Amino acid sequence: MAEDTLASADSASLVRPASLLRHLRYVLKAMRPRQWTKNGIVFMALIFSVNQDWVPEKFDTWDHLLARCIITALAFCAVSGAEYMVNDLRDRESDRLHPKKRNRPIAAGLLGTKEALTWSAVLATAGIIVAFLIDWRTGAVVLGYMGLMLAYTLYLKHQVILDVMAISGGFVLRALAGAYAIDVPTSPWLYVVTALGALFLAITKRRAEGDLLQDDATNHRATLEHYTPELLNQMTAMVTASTVISYALYTFTAENLPANHMMMITIPFVAYGVFRYLFLSLTRNEGGSPEEVLLKDRPLLLTIVGWVVTSMVVLTAYR
């Protein structure tokens, strides 16, 4: 009898850690770690500041600035992960109609409502606190981002045009938080380019969702009823051109860039990246998951790496 009890206890001790690990795996999946690539926007201000010969007095080295950007990006990972859980809780019924989203932990019933809400509160609180420890302005921006994303989940995502504009605003707030984290001034062009680039991704995603779901599109997302092919074509054409042109203007008008306009040699990377993504979206219907495209499409990934390397070389060579 004692041996049976001991065996049962040993069995329980083995099951609990496995159950906990499985639960944490579901939590991590619900946070959508593939989406964390979006938080790379936090580093934009740092990249475009390497040509400056100064480091703010309250910091010691550029390594210190890099560490602050990394921590800020992690804060966004926590806060955005919390928001994704709230979003998935509200959309769990419609997600079950989607061929891919039905496998999300909350839609699949692998993560309960109370568990998701608890983790969401913990992650959001932790992310906001960490951001305020970096800089009060960074904390305020992260808090504003959380508010915007909650407004998106509760209301804006159901409003045509405002939904994609809210997504774009989230990217701009990431760039702004990164600038505040290292206390460096940035050109307004950075925010314009970021906003337009994010709009481009959001619009192509709406188009991909409509093409993928067909007749079930409005059941999954009500606004897709209003995003007609004609409207999306016009919006895509306008935003695509605006993104490339605004970046081109940025390379030779921003005050913090080299006076010899050498940053213009990075324009082909941006143009190719935009057109490559448009190609994948329109011909292969891969625009529904920007993070998947970024991680899987080698030409696009090499383009981004090439842009970063070239930008760093130009900015450090022409201080």
Secondary structure by P-SEA (a helix, b strand, c coil): caaaaaaaaaaaaaaaaaaaaaaaaaaaaaacccccccccccaaaaaaaccccccccccccaaaaaaaaaaaaaaaaaaaaaaaaaaaaaaaaaaaacccccccccccccccaaaaaaaaaaaaaaaaaaaaaacaaaaaaaaaaaaaaaaaacccccccaaaaaaaaaaaaaaaaaaaaacbbbbbaaaaaaaaaaaaaaaaaaaaaaaaaacccccccccccccccaaaaaaaaaaaaaaaaaaaaaaaccccccccccccccaaaaaaaaaaaaaaaaacccccccaaaaaaccaaaaaaaaaaaaaaaaaaaacc
